[in-house]
């Protein structure tokens, strides 16, 4: 039988040339250039949605607390009353994490050694996933006068779980422009939804639950951020009144800032003022492209943008000023 000769084309394997490699590489780069922005956008959208859901869950916990305690919890404890140091996060902990709430002793300071195992935990509902991950807070403080711990000479130090949400402790308004009609100029009087050491009944929020801020997003602590830039590695909030931890003092003065620098609290009292994503220490601040979240007293969550004007912000924080708020303004 005559043997057929094999075609040499089928005998040789053709390797990839440099041109082939370059073509494939360029193709992969083009695919990545198309896909990566879409993936990044999808991640940002998912994180923003989680952040919104966190506040909704907190809103539910606030209302569950109010149902049994006839009002919203104190924003801070140990101020103006002989109680241990703490904040609203520890007050509603049994409602958001019953397993941890049973382990937290509300008769002791949140930083007491007996509470550190719980207070040091990172709890998802208090943390916005859009906020920077590379941050830690150290709390160093002594036993408070209101703590059940009899040894007032003790000094505790630990790294607590973080918190990206905070309540108002007064209002910082401009001394000029739209701010001149506020009762005390720069630092407004205490007329927010929660107060210190006592519960706040709903009937005291006379502007309506849907028109009053309960908690705002204020991410990034303890680092200080201004208009998307981190200024330093740690802000001076590491004592007993530390903000930025879910177990600690859950409020700070909130207001507007100079739109150009983001540094001058109070702003100018005109349309150039900055209210959102300007300064994370005394302002509403989220690590989202378009704005940040706020939780209203009725449990609803709204996403506010830098278009929110200072006058509307002041009216939203104040629970009893009697001024109407246009729903389209926020």
C-alpha positions in Angstrom: 0.0 0.0 0.0 1.3 3.4 -0.9 1.9 5.7 2.1 0.5 9.2 1.8 2.8 12.0 2.7 1.7 14.2 5.5 1.2 17.9 4.6 3.9 19.9 6.3 1.3 22.5 7.3 -0.2 20.0 9.7 3.2 18.9 11.0 4.2 22.3 12.4 2.7 24.2 15.2 2.8 27.9 14.5 3.9 29.9 17.5 2.7 33.4 18.4 4.7 36.2 16.9 5.4 39.5 18.7 2.7 41.1 16.6 0.2 38.5 17.8 1.2 39.1 21.4 0.9 42.9 21.0 -2.5 42.5 19.4 -3.8 40.3 22.2 -2.4 42.6 24.9 -4.0 45.7 23.3 -7.3 43.9 23.0 -7.2 42.9 26.7 -6.3 46.5 27.7 -9.2 47.8 25.7 -11.6 45.3 27.3 -10.3 46.3 30.8 -10.7 50.0 29.9 -14.3 49.4 29.1 -15.1 47.0 32.0 -13.2 48.6 34.9 -15.3 51.9 35.1 -18.5 49.8 34.9 -17.2 47.5 37.8 -16.1 50.5 39.8 -19.5 52.2 39.3 -21.3 49.1 40.3 -19.2 48.8 43.4 -19.9 52.4 44.4 -23.6 52.0 43.8 -23.7 48.8 45.9 -21.8 50.5 48.7 -24.1 53.5 48.6 -27.1 51.2 48.8 -25.6 49.4 51.8 -25.0 52.8 53.5 -28.6 53.7 52.9 -29.8 50.4 54.3 -27.6 50.9 57.4 -29.4 54.1 58.2 -32.8 52.5 57.6 -31.9 49.8 60.1 -30.8 52.4 62.6 -34.0 54.3 62.0 -36.0 51.1 62.8 -33.9 50.6 66.0 -34.6 54.2 67.1 -38.3 53.8 66.7 -38.2 50.4 68.5 -36.4 52.2 71.3 -39.0 55.0 71.3 -41.8 52.5 71.5 -40.7 51.1 74.8 -39.0 54.2 76.2 -41.4 56.9 75.1 -38.9 58.8 73.0 -35.6 58.9 71.2 -32.5 57.9 73.2 -30.0 60.5 74.5 -27.4 61.5 72.0 -24.8 61.3 74.9 -25.0 60.0 78.5 -23.0 61.4 81.4 -23.5 65.0 80.4 -25.7 66.9 82.9 -26.6 63.8 84.8 -24.8 61.3 86.9 -24.6 58.5 84.3 -21.7 56.7 82.7 -20.2 58.1 79.5 -21.8 56.7 76.3 -24.0 57.6 73.4 -27.0 56.6 71.3 -25.2 53.8 69.6 -24.8 51.9 72.9 -28.4 52.7 73.8 -29.8 51.0 70.6 -27.2 48.2 70.5 -29.6 45.6 71.9 -32.0 46.4 69.0 -29.4 46.1 66.3 -27.2 43.4 67.8 -29.1 41.6 70.6 -26.2 39.1 71.0 -23.9 42.0 71.9 -26.4 44.1 73.7 -26.7 41.5 76.4 -23.0 41.7 77.0 -22.7 45.5 77.2 -23.0 46.9 80.8 -24.8 50.3 80.5 -23.9 51.1 84.1 -20.3 51.4 83.1 -18.5 53.8 80.8 -18.3 52.5 77.2 -14.5 52.4 77.5 -14.5 50.6 80.8 -12.5 47.4 80.7 -15.7 45.4 81.3 -17.2 46.8 78.1 -14.1 46.9 75.8 -14.7 43.4 74.4 -18.0 44.6 72.9 -17.1 48.2 72.3 -14.1 47.2 70.3 -16.1 45.2 67.8 -16.8 46.6 64.3 -20.5 46.4 63.7 -21.6 46.6 60.0 -24.7 48.7 60.6 -22.6 51.5 62.0 -20.0 51.6 59.2 -20.5 52.8 55.6 -18.5 50.6 53.2 -17.7 53.6 51.1 -15.6 55.1 53.9 -11.8 54.6 54.0 -10.8 51.2 55.5 -7.3 52.3 56.7 -8.3 54.1 59.9 -8.2 53.4 63.6 -9.2 55.3 66.7 -7.7 55.0 70.2 -9.7 56.1 73.2 -7.9 56.9 76.4 -10.0 58.1 79.3 -10.6 57.7 83.1 -13.6 56.5 85.0 -16.4 59.0 84.8 -18.2 60.3 88.0 -21.4 58.5 86.8 -19.9 55.1 86.3 -20.8 52.3 88.7 -17.1 51.5 88.8 -16.0 52.7 92.2 -12.3 53.2 91.3 -12.3 56.7 89.8 -8.5 56.7 89.4 -8.5 54.1 86.6 -7.5 55.0 83.1 -8.5 52.9 80.2 -7.2 52.7 76.7 -8.4 50.7 73.7 -9.4 50.8 70.0 -13.1 50.9 69.7 -15.4 50.0 66.7 -15.9 52.8 64.3 -19.1 54.7 63.5 -19.8 56.8 60.3 -23.1 58.3 61.5 -23.7 61.0 64.0 -26.4 63.2 65.5 -26.4 67.0 65.9 -25.2 68.7 69.1 -26.3 72.2 68.1 -26.1 74.1 64.9 -23.3 76.2 63.4 -24.8 78.9 61.3 -23.2 82.0 59.6 -23.1 85.3 61.4 -24.2 87.1 58.3 -26.7 86.6 55.4 -29.3 83.9 56.1 -27.7 83.3 59.5 -28.5 86.6 61.2 -32.0 85.6 62.1 -30.9 82.6 64.1 -31.1 83.0 67.9 -27.3 83.0 68.7 -25.5 83.7 65.4 -22.6 81.3 64.9 -23.4 78.5 67.3 -27.1 77.9 67.4 -29.1 76.9 70.4 -29.8 73.3 71.4 -32.9 72.5 69.4 -32.0 69.2 67.7 -33.9 65.9 67.8 -31.9 64.3 70.6 -30.5 65.8 73.8 -28.2 64.8 76.5 -28.8 62.1 79.1 -32.6 62.0 78.7 -35.1 60.7 76.1 -36.8 63.0 73.7 -40.6 62.4 73.2 -41.9 62.8 69.7 -44.3 65.6 70.7 -41.2 67.9 71.3 -40.3 67.6 67.6 -43.0 70.1 66.6 -41.7 70.6 63.1 -42.6 67.1 62.3 -40.7 63.8 62.2 -40.4 64.0 58.4 -38.9 67.5 58.5 -36.2 66.9 61.2 -32.8 65.3 61.0 -32.1 62.5 63.5 -28.6 61.3 62.3 -26.4 62.2 59.4 -23.6 60.4 57.6 -20.2 61.7 58.7 -17.6 59.2 57.5 -13.9 59.0 57.7 -13.3 59.7 61.4 -10.9 59.9 63.2 -9.1 61.2 60.2 -10.0 64.7 59.1 -11.3 65.1 55.5 -12.0 68.3 53.6 -13.4 68.3 50.1 -12.1 64.8 49.3 -8.6 65.2 50.8 -7.3 63.7 54.1 -5.6 66.4 56.0 -3.9 64.4 58.8 -3.8 60.9 60.1 -5.8 61.5 63.3 -8.1 64.1 64.6 -8.0 65.1 68.4 -11.1 63.1 69.4 -9.5 60.3 71.4 -10.8 61.2 74.9 -13.9 60.2 76.8 -16.0 62.3 74.4 -14.7 60.6 71.3 -16.8 60.8 68.2 -16.2 58.2 65.5 -17.0 55.2 67.7 -20.5 53.7 67.9 -20.3 53.2 71.6 -19.2 56.8 72.4 -20.5 60.3 72.3 -22.8 60.2 69.2 -23.2 63.9 68.4 -21.3 67.0 67.4 -22.2 70.5 66.3 -23.2 70.4 62.6 -23.2 73.3 60.3 -22.1 74.9 57.0 -18.6 75.8 55.8 -16.9 78.2 53.5 -17.4 76.8 50.0 -13.9 77.7 48.8 -11.7 76.4 51.6 -14.1 74.0 53.4 -12.5 75.2 56.7 -14.3 78.2 58.1 -17.3 77.0 60.1 -20.4 79.1 59.6 -19.7 80.1 56.0 -20.7 83.5 54.6 -24.4 83.2 54.8 -24.9 83.1 51.0 -25.1 80.6 48.1 -21.4 80.0 48.2 -21.6 78.1 51.5 -20.9 74.3 51.5 -23.2 71.9 53.4 -22.4 68.4 52.1 -19.1 66.6 51.6 -17.1 69.7 52.6 -15.8 68.9 56.0 -16.2 65.7 57.9 -15.6 67.0 61.4 -18.6 69.3 61.8 -20.5 68.6 58.6 -22.5 66.1 56.6 -19.9 64.0 54.8 -20.1 60.8 52.7 -17.6 59.1 50.5 -20.1 59.0 47.6 -19.6 60.9 44.4 -22.8 62.9 44.5 -23.5 63.5 48.2 -24.3 61.8 51.5 -27.2 60.2 53.5 -29.3 61.7 56.2 -31.8 59.8 58.5 -34.9 61.8 59.3 -36.9 61.3 62.6 -39.7 59.4 60.8 -37.2 56.7 59.9 -36.8 57.6 56.2 -33.5 58.1 54.5 -32.7 60.9 52.1 -29.6 61.4 49.9 -28.6 65.0 50.0 -26.2 66.7 47.5 -24.0 69.8 47.8 -27.0 71.7 46.3 -28.6 71.6 49.8 -28.5 75.2 51.0 -27.5 76.3 54.5 -30.8 77.7 55.5 -32.6 74.4 54.7 -29.9 72.5 56.6 -30.5 74.7 59.6 -34.2 74.2 59.5 -33.8 70.4 59.1 -31.5 70.1 62.2 -33.8 72.4 64.3 -36.8 70.4 65.5 -39.1 73.3 66.6 -38.4 76.5 64.6 -41.8 76.4 63.0 -40.4 77.2 59.6 -41.8 75.4 56.5 -39.4 73.3 54.4 -39.9 72.8 50.7 -39.6 69.1 50.0 -37.8 69.9 46.8 -35.1 71.7 48.8 -33.5 68.5 50.0 
